[in-house]
Amino acid sequence: MADKKKKIRVPKGMKLIFRRYRKDPKSKQLLDARKYGCKAWPLLVPAE
């Protein structure tokens, strides 16, 4: 069975990185992607 992956569009001037942990902006808690069934979180950051 193939996984359905959602394609993430990367706007100009940004780049896509993947991190295992991220901080929830509302609760300020550190979230682990593996607890949510993912390997990593996709994050958009400004390209340098």
KOLVEX-492763 format. One record per residue: residue number from 0; residue in one letter; chain; x, y, z of N, C-alpha, C in turn. Coordinates in pm, 1 decimal, decimal comma, padded with zeros to 6 digits. Layout:
KOLVEX-492763
seq/type/mol/n.px/n.py/n.pz/ca.px/ca.py/ca.pz/c.px/c.py/c.pz
NUM/A/A/X/Y/Z/X/Y/Z/X/Y/Z;
...
end
This chain:
KOLVEX-492763
seq/type/mol/n.px/n.py/n.pz/ca.px/ca.py/ca.pz/c.px/c.py/c.pz
0/M/A/00084,1/-00116,6/00000,0/00000,0/00000,0/00000,0/00089,2/00123,7/00000,0;
1/A/A/00070,3/00211,2/-00092,7/00152,7/00331,1/-00105,2/00100,8/00441,5/-00014,2;
2/D/A/00195,6/00515,0/00044,0/00158,4/00630,6/00125,9/00121,3/00747,0/00035,5;
3/K/A/00018,1/00819,1/00073,8/-00018,2/00940,6/00000,6/00052,4/01056,6/00068,0;
4/K/A/00139,5/01122,7/-00006,8/00213,3/01235,2/00048,0/00164,4/01363,3/-00016,5;
5/K/A/00144,5/01463,8/00065,0/00099,4/01593,2/00017,5/00221,3/01674,6/-00026,0;
6/K/A/00218,6/01725,1/-00147,9/00329,8/01804,5/-00198,1/00323,9/01944,0/-00136,8;
7/I/A/00437,1/01989,4/-00086,1/00445,9/02120,3/-00023,5/00506,4/02217,5/-00124,1;
8/R/A/00434,5/02325,8/-00150,9/00485,3/02428,5/-00242,1/00578,3/02521,4/-00164,5;
9/V/A/00695,9/02545,3/-00223,0/00794,2/02630,9/-00159,3/00795,9/02765,0/-00231,5;
10/P/A/00754,4/02872,3/-00163,6/00754,3/03004,2/-00226,8/00896,2/03052,9/-00255,7;
11/K/A/00907,2/03145,8/-00348,2/01036,4/03203,0/-00382,5/01093,0/03276,2/-00260,7;
12/G/A/01221,9/03259,0/-00235,5/01286,0/03321,9/-00120,5/01277,5/03239,6/00006,7;
13/M/A/01216,2/03122,0/-00000,8/01204,7/03032,3/00114,6/01267,8/02898,5/00078,7;
14/K/A/01299,9/02819,5/00180,4/01345,0/02683,2/00155,7/01278,6/02590,4/00255,9;
15/L/A/01270,3/02465,3/00219,1/01203,0/02364,9/00300,3/01307,4/02282,8/00373,2;
16/I/A/01295,5/02274,5/00506,0/01383,7/02190,3/00585,1/01296,9/02094,7/00666,7;
17/F/A/01356,3/01987,2/00714,5/01284,5/01888,5/00794,2/01353,8/01874,0/00929,2;
18/R/A/01275,2/01878,9/01036,6/01327,5/01865,8/01172,0/01240,8/01769,7/01250,7;
19/R/A/01306,3/01690,5/01337,0/01232,3/01595,2/01418,0/01148,2/01665,1/01524,6;
20/Y/A/01200,4/01774,0/01580,2/01130,4/01846,1/01686,6/01087,6/01983,9/01638,6;
21/R/A/00977,6/02032,5/01693,6/00935,9/02170,4/01669,9/00862,7/02219,5/01794,0;
22/K/A/00860,3/02350,3/01812,8/00793,4/02409,7/01927,8/00656,4/02459,4/01884,9;
23/D/A/00554,5/02418,9/01958,5/00418,1/02463,4/01931,9/00407,5/02611,3/01968,1;
24/P/A/00364,4/02696,7/01872,6/00360,7/02839,9/01901,0/00260,6/02881,1/02009,3;
25/K/A/00154,9/02804,7/02028,4/00053,6/02841,1/02128,6/00093,0/02795,3/02269,0;
26/S/A/00129,7/02668,2/02281,9/00157,8/02613,4/02414,9/00305,8/02617,4/02451,5;
27/K/A/00391,8/02647,9/02354,9/00538,3/02654,4/02374,7/00598,7/02519,2/02412,4;
28/Q/A/00524,9/02410,5/02386,5/00575,7/02277,2/02416,3/00656,0/02225,1/02298,2;
29/L/A/00757,0/02143,5/02327,8/00838,3/02080,8/02225,6/00766,5/01954,4/02177,1;
30/L/A/00740,0/01946,2/02046,7/00668,0/01832,3/01989,3/00764,4/01743,2/01912,6;
31/D/A/00753,9/01612,7/01933,7/00835,9/01514,5/01864,5/00752,6/01454,7/01751,3;
32/A/A/00803,0/01462,3/01628,6/00729,0/01413,1/01512,2/00700,1/01263,7/01523,1;
33/R/A/00788,6/01189,4/01585,4/00769,6/01044,1/01594,8/00651,3/01006,9/01683,5;
34/K/A/00615,5/01091,8/01776,3/00495,7/01067,1/01858,5/00369,3/01083,8/01776,3;
35/Y/A/00379,5/01153,8/01661,7/00265,7/01178,1/01574,2/00271,5/01094,0/01447,7;
36/G/A/00361,0/00994,0/01443,6/00368,4/00901,4/01330,7/00445,0/00952,5/01210,9;
37/C/A/00528,5/01054,4/01229,0/00609,7/01110,5/01120,2/00757,0/01094,7/01153,9;
38/K/A/00840,3/01103,3/01051,8/00983,9/01104,6/01076,8/01030,4/01244,4/01115,0;
39/A/A/00973,0/01345,3/01049,6/01014,2/01483,3/01073,5/00903,3/01579,5/01032,0;
40/W/A/00911,5/01702,2/01083,9/00817,7/01808,3/01048,9/00876,2/01887,6/00932,4;
41/P/A/00797,7/01920,6/00830,7/00845,7/02011,4/00726,3/00829,3/02155,8/00774,1;
42/L/A/00935,1/02235,9/00758,1/00931,2/02375,2/00800,8/00981,5/02464,2/00688,5;
43/L/A/00912,8/02574,6/00664,7/00957,0/02673,4/00567,7/01039,3/02778,9/00639,8;
44/V/A/01160,2/02806,3/00588,6/01246,9/02907,7/00646,6/01296,2/02999,9/00535,5;
45/P/A/01332,0/03123,6/00570,1/01385,7/03213,9/00468,9/01518,1/03160,9/00413,1;
46/A/A/01534,9/03169,7/00282,5/01660,2/03129,0/00219,0/01761,4/03241,0/00236,7;
47/E/A/01882,1/03203,6/00262,0/01985,8/03305,5/00282,8/02061,8/03331,4/00155,8;
end
